Amino acid sequence: MVKGLFGIALSLFIVSGVAAQSKAGDFHQWAATPPLGWNSWDCYGPTVTEAEVKANADYMATRLKKYGWEYIIVDIRWYVGNDKSHGYNETNPDYSIDAYGRFTPAVNRFPSAKDGKGFKSLADYIHSKGLKFGIHIMRGVPVIAVKRNLPVLHSKATAKDIYTDSIQCRWLRDMYTVVAGRDGAQEYYNSIVQLYADWGVDFIKCDDLSSPYHAAEIEMLRKAIDKTGRKILLSTSPGETPVEDAKHVQQHANMWRTVGDFWDSWQQLKEHFAVFERWNPYRIKGAWPDGDMLPLGHIGIRAERGNNRMTAFTKDEQFTLMTLWSIFKSPLMFGGDLPGNDDFTLKLITNKAVLNVLKYSTGNKELFNKDGMVAWVADDPATGDKYLALFNAADQEQAVESKAIWKSDVLNRQHQYTSIDINIKDAKKLYLVATDGGDNIEWDHADWINPFLHNDNDSISLTFLKWSKATAGWEKPHINKAVSGSPLIVNEQQYANGIGTHSNSVVEYDIPEGYNRFSALVGLDKAGIVQNVGATVKFMIFTENPSGPMPAATAKIPVKLSEIGINGNCVITNLWTGEKLGEFTGEFAPSINRHGAGLYRIAKKK
């Protein structure tokens, strides 16, 4: 009898263990198609209010929900009552935190959170609209909880017992790392995630997890979510997530970032072609590589980058963005303020045929990428039709190095700066160029320190002159401050005089008569150096236009239909316009605008 009871108990233990494993794997089913939602970051940075969140939820419920848009996400630092736009208040942040070291919503920004209600009332409001609610959090335990030695709920440990100040986030110092395996570590993550579940949270975007990759804290989050029994999607941020950790993140998160913060920069958008091709093998159902938020519509209202504006992307570039994200099957998290949408933006994000490619296509892959002409293909499993996405990413070469009169080595964290002193006699123009180091433009904050023109009698700083033209790959060049808006700091030394920019950048000046020499210190700004990725720049000086020839405004992109499995006659439909383009045999070669895209359904003629 004892043996029998033991056997029954063992069987129950095994069954319960299998059930627990099954439950832990169920989270992939919660995002069977790439999630679609709105995130407050691109328009409101760390300062969004409850009224603004509700306004975006109202818009989504009435205009977007029927197309599959469903998540409303409050981004970073909802627990700080006195944060600021265009950066973070790290001087005297007014944190809202409970007795167990868990951040709670700042009541002055989220009035319904009063009396300890947290986000429950706001979540209920969003759920009443048929939508889902999400929040952004930072990895780790709050520094303030450690300083106050607050207890960990359901544990004998305190915050001081579970933290280390090593591997602290470099760009925001709110949190310390939680050391996996210590008594109270898992309990702390359990306590915060259970609080969010009690509020009604459906989506957690956890920051500072991916670059570098924090496998232990990702696993603690996964366990904590599973323990609640609530279907909470997990999104890890920011990128690029290391490709070597792709299999791990697939088994623990629903989304993970493939890039750092993405803004309305064509150069950043163009980089996604290589990024998405690199990540294409690692997509599985319920776990999606994430190209980051869509900086579309009305952005920059109180955001990190730039001023209140409509997106800087041209209409062609917006078609490229939506087409590429859809054929790659990236989650769509809209960054603009939805009530500020114009008709073009609304139509762009509610094209049912395009969204069906995102949701239901299979076999997605790059067909070719040559000389700026890019093609992706996919299958429609319901009909057997093919999808074809074409992109004209051809660009004018920004800086032809052979024209340069001076160029630096590639500067990086090990070799952060160098000096210039060159003869520019008889030159009428001066072009200051900063390009990426041959990889991409991520965190390539570049400074021209003390940029002076000289003649035999005196010197003049370029910061006192008005440039003719100035561009940057991220934001725009700034005088006497870094492109991030912070002081100019190179090699830990702060400078008052200089130009802060970001690769790829060209700053053009007319040289006043009589000046024959140029000098400067050039280097990587500290704002880029403190990050974990990127920050590789080459500086160059030109006295003639550095760019190469401009590509044609449109280009035909030929595709042999047999290469995508179409033999014989087929009917091709433009999915963006709904227009049937006719019957084709052998080859399809539409004209695509420069920086533009086309998305097509190709059906075999029956």
C-alpha positions, 0 to 999 in steps of 0.5 A: 500500500505504501508502495502504491501510494508512493507510485501514485504520488510519483505519477502525480509529481511527473504529471504536474511537472509535465503540466508546469513545463507545458504551461511555461511553453504556452506563452508562445501561443499568446502572440501567435501573430506579431503583436500590434500596438502603441507605445508612448516613447516616440511622442512623450518620452518619460513624461506621458500622462494618464489623459494622453494614454487614454486619448491614444486608447480611445483612438485605437479602439475606434479606428485601429482595433478592427485591423488587429491593433490592440496593445497600449503601452506606457513606456519608461519611468512612469514612476517618476513624478518630475521627469523631463523631456529630451532626456531624464531627470537624474538630478532629483527624481521624485520616485513613487515606490511601495514598502517592498521596493516596487515602483508605483505610478506617479500620482501627479501623472496618473491620478487614478493610481492614488490610494495604492491602486497602481495601474488597475484603473487605467488598465480597466479603462483600456480593457473596457475598450477591448484593448490590452495594457502594457508597461515598460520596466527596467531590469533589476531592483531600484537603487532607492530600494537598496539604499532604504534596505526595503524588504522583499515580499514573501522573503526574509531578504531585503533589497541589499541582499539581492543586488550588485552594482556591477553591470549597472545600466550605463544610460539610466541609473535607476536600478541595480542588477539582481543576482540570480540564485541569491535568497530573495532574487527570484522572489523580488521578480515574482513580487513585481510581476505579480503586482503588475498582473494584479493591476491587469498588465498584459505586456511587459517591455523590459529594458537593459536586458539585451545589450549586453544580454542578461540571461539570468534576469530574463529567466527570472522574469519568465518564471515570474510571469509563468507563476502569475498564470496571467497571459503577459507578453514579454518584450526585451530591449534594447538591441541588438540582441546578440545573435548567439543568444537567439535560441535562448531568447526565443524560449523566454520572450515573445519579442526581442530587439534587433537594433538600438533605438530607431528614429525617423532617419533614413540611414537607420531605416536602411540598416534594417535590410541587413539586420532583418536578413541576419535575424530572419532564421530565428523567427518562430511562431510566438517569438518575434525579432523586433525592429523597434517602434515605428517613428511615424505620424506625430512624434517628438512632442516631449520625446528624447529626440528632436522637437514636436513634429510629424515624422521626418520620413518621406512618404516613400520611406514610410512605405518602405518601413511598413513594407519591410516590417510586414514582409519580415513579420516584425511586431508593429509598435506605433510611436506617434501620438495617434490622435495627431495622425493625418489621413496618410498615416491612418491609411498606411497602418490600416491597409488590411492586405498589407497587415495580412502579409505581416500576420499570416505569410510564411516562408519569408526570406530575402531574395536578393540585395544588390546595388541598393535593389532589394527583394523579399518573398513570402508565401500565402499559405491559404491560397498558395500565392506568393508575396513579393516586396521590392525596395529601391534603397539606392543612395548617393554616396555621401563621402567619396574618400578619394576626394578627402584632403584628410581622414582619420583612422576609424575611432572607437572605444580604444582609440577615441580621438585624434587631432587635425591641423591641415593646409586649406589654402585657396579653398572656398568650401570646407566640409566636415564629414563623420561616417560610420566605421564600416558597421552601422551608425548606432551610437556614433556620437561624433564631436568636432572640438575647437574647430578653428580656421586660421590665417597669418594674423588671427583665428576664428571658430566655426561655431561663430560662423553659420554653416551652409548646410548640416546633416546627421544620421541621428538628430541634427548637429548642435553648436557647443553641445553634443548631438544628445544635448549634453555637454561636449565630452571627449576622453573624459574632458569637457569642452565649451566649443565645438560641434556635436553630430552623429554619423553619417554627417556632413557639415558644410561651410563657406570659408571666409576670404584669407583663411588658409589653415584648419585645426580641430580635435575630433573624437567620440562623444561620451554619450556614445562611449558609455553604451555597450554597442556601436560608437565607431566613426571615421572623420574626414575633411573635404574642400569640394563636394564630398558626395558621389553622383545622385541615383535616378529618381526611379528604377526598374527592379526586375524579378525572374518569376521562376526564381520565386516558383512562378512558371507560366502566366500569373496575375499581379496585384499591388497590395498598397493600392489594391490595383490589379496590374495585369498578367505577367509571364517570365519577368516582373519589373516595376518602377520603384521610387528611390527610398520607396517600396512595392508590395505585391500578390502574385497568383498563378493564372488558373 
